[in-house]
Amino acid sequence: MASRAGTVALPQDLVDITALLDAYYDVTPDLSDPAQRVAFGTSGHRGSSLKASFNEGHILAITQAIVEYRAGQGITGPLFLAKDTHGLSEPAQNSALEVLAANGVNVLIDARHGYTPTPALSHAILKYNNEAGPGQPQADGIVVTPSHNPPADGGFKYNPPHGGPADTDATGWIANRANELLENGLRGVKRIPLNDALKADGTGKFDFLSSYVDDLPSVLDLEAIRTAGVRIGADPMGGASVDYWGEIGERHQLDLTVVNPTVDPQWAFMTLDWDEKIRMDCSSPSAMASLIKRMSDSASAGTGAFDVATGNDADADRHGIVTPDGGLMNPNHYLAVAIDYLYRNRTGWNPESVIGKTLVSSSIIDRVAAGLGRKLVEVPVGFKWFVPGLLSGEGAFGGEESAGASFNKRDGSVWTTDKDGILLALLASEITAVTGKSPSQLYKGLTDQFGAPVYARIDAAATREQKAKLGKLSAADVTATTLAGEDITAKLTEAPGNGASIGGLKVVTENAWFAARPSGTEDVYKIYAESFKGADHLKQVQDEAKALVDSVIS
């Protein structure tokens, strides 16, 4: 049977929203099942009410734990509270507000009663704290989103005063306290009715959209885009950026079309991802099939509707870039182009500013960094590792292979400390305007100079025990000396940029590498691999990587 990946979802693919919401309120998690306990991954607690992993009890407990955590940390400023377009996001935001208001927390919710992208929340926190100044009460925030996850999922993420994802010390404390509250039947959770919470003295409004959109000229050369007349097609993919794109075009007088303004908690308009699931992954050719086809059709017809087309996931922390000549760019390819362009053109940045990448991002970035004469800092997966550098300006760019990145303002000061898909999408238009070339054309120039890598990620089945073993590997556990015909030059279980554990293994040769790490949400481990010697060599790397990992975790 042929795969339906890339085809429009059918009725049987759609989640039952009524059942989803009923389960949120009616299902009580069984804490003897680890999958139903509170657990923070790299992007907060995620789950589904239908699987008893994202229910009212979870949100009440997590929010109370956050209240207690911020009190313990002396955080007394306002808490910005935001949500995306997932079906579970609004009830979860309501539950959180009931607890926050009951605890007397000053909460700021969206003034437009709309949706808020993750980068707009980060921007709001940083702007408030910068204007408040040292020694004054600091703000933090919660964004209710499972990012690109399927429609049945919910997510809940805490951003402390630095504006980025909370570190493991914070999330570990919050998760432990939340599970303790759940085990005690939510005794210790303070809560008032939603109507009372909305009217509470400490509940206020904040215009996330204006704060973010009006500040964009400080980080991007919008005048260049406007003057060049770059035609932009922006697809919010049913996510929180839906109102932002229209305002960006209008306020900054850009030739910008919102390709699809539909918001639907079932995402019935989406094309199915690689596994025939609805997933708002703007880096996936299958999920982005509609936008790719629209760009291709207009190019074939000679109409050239857009010079650049972009997509964002549900909370707009990821970006997808589609060009007339290259289609959907691989995220690694675009990161390399963005880094090369920014470090050549941002004269207001610290001349010693380093380039940040995760260890599963393409090695062409290493070669680009060397060509720029800039130091590269390689960190574990998770955007939190880029926060200190973005705040100080010492690391003006941080990017992940999963199409998440952010960079500093034109004067070198911080913009966001969380991933910003809107920013990276607009940067593609600036690059086109300033260079006269598409990002995909510029990537071809980089490969002519540095070589053309082939990159892929595959998933392999693994039990919970095997995943735990993989996460605790040491370099000594790997006895192999070669990989795909080349001598192994490094076996890494810690990131070279900061010495932090990578929660897995990376093996490097002169022209290839692979990294294996356990999934935080599924019974699989992920193998990332790359070769500068072609697709056949990459396949050899992948096969040997799987055999090597299986041999040490079995």
ABEGO torsion letter per residue (X at the ends): XBBABGBBBBAAABBBAAAAAAAAAABBBBAABAAABBBBBAAEBBEBAAAGABBAAAAAAAAAAAAAAAAAAGBABBBBBBBBABAAAAAAAAAAAAAAAAAGBBBBBBAAGBBBBAAAAAAAAAAAAAAAEBGBBBBBBBBBBAEABBAABBBBBBBBAAGBBBBAAAAAAAAAAAAAAAAAGGBGBBBBBAAAAAABAABBBBBAAAAAAAAAAAABBAAAAAAAGBBBBBBAGGBAAAAAAAAAAAAAGBBBBBABABBBAAGAABBBBAAGBBBBBAABAAAAAAAAAAAAAAAAAGAGABABBBBBBAAGABBBBBBAAAEBBBAAAAAAAAAAAAAAABAABBAABBBBBBAABBAAAAAAAAAAGBBBBBBBBEAAAAAAAAAAGABABBBBAAGBBBBBBAAGBBABABBBAAAAAAAAAAAAAAAGBBAAAAAAAAAAAAEBBBBBBBBBBBBAAAAAAAAABBAAABABABBGGBBBABBBABBAAAGBBAGEBBBBBAABBBBBBBBAABBBBBBBBBBAAEAAAAAAAAAAAAAAAAAAAX
